[in-house]
Amino acid sequence: MAQVWRCSGLRWSADGPVLVWGGGRSSALPRGKRVDFGVVEDGVRTCVGARRHMCPLSTAVPGRSTGARCEECARLDRAHSVAADTIADDPRPYHVYLAWFGPGMVKVGITAVERGSARLLEQGAVCFSWLGRGPLMAARRAEELLRAALKVPDRIPYADKRAVRAALPDIGERVGEVGELHGRASRLEGWPESLERVPFRGVDHFGVFGLEGLAPVEGVVRELVAGGAVSGELLAAAGPDLHLATERGVVVLDTRLMTGWELTAGGGGLTVPVRELRDARDAAAQEGLF
């Protein structure tokens, strides 16, 4: 019987992206690696649980869900989430940042200082800079101030990010756009007094993600299915996305779709549902794909 693996998702380490598996095992994802796996025949995707606890009912979840959680586990996860604004008493210091994903695509966000740039790598931020550092609620107030004053969102759809990765401007323009917004943010009135300002220093992930010479995306995996397979050469990895050279062209696999399934090595071919894209505008129009 073939060995079965359960994927816990993609993580960014100091050495680059790795797929994490149940039991703590991991697989490094250097560019050029062959990604090749199959989904167990007659398999069912089940809830991954929350807060490091297994789902007590192993509830079946939809194949297109990037969270892979049932309603109860999703509620539990949100109840302890800084991103969902349900924690107000976290004593850790937080960074406020500006993250750039493409021309005109900048967002503001916060992340625990102890996490370093991990949050930016997880989101697929091509370029970023810290803005401030301080207590959680001060960081949250600054985030809200910047959203209103600079007209920047706190979320950018992954479909929009994918659509522009193969045609990004040079580093001067990337860093320059973040720097211009950083300067405007620094001149705003109303910053929380407990938030320490951080000088501009642009950090670029273009090379880390492997975006040099990246070919345009021709398709996006909709979901995994029982008995399906994914096989391709890794061209680039950004956030949770793997850009793969497959028999059907360059296809993006969102690794969040892998969680909750039982997988086996060596699936061969690409036999899962794929949404074919005609051009970048088509890719950006898929806000609700998953």
Secondary structure, DSSP 8 states (H G I E B T S, - for coil): ----EEEEEEEEETTEEEEEETTS-EEE--TT-EEEEEE-TT---B---BTTB--TT--B--TT-SS---HHHHHHHHTT-TTTT------S-EEEEEEEEETTEEEEEEEEGGGTTHHHHHHT-SEEEEEEEE-HHHHHHHHHHHHHHH---S---HHHHHHHGGG---HHHHHHHHHHHHHHHHT-S---TTSEE-----EE-HHHHT-TT-----EEE----TT-EEEEEEEEEETTEEEEEETTEEEEEEGGGGTTSEEEE---S--S-EEE-SSHHHHHT-TT--
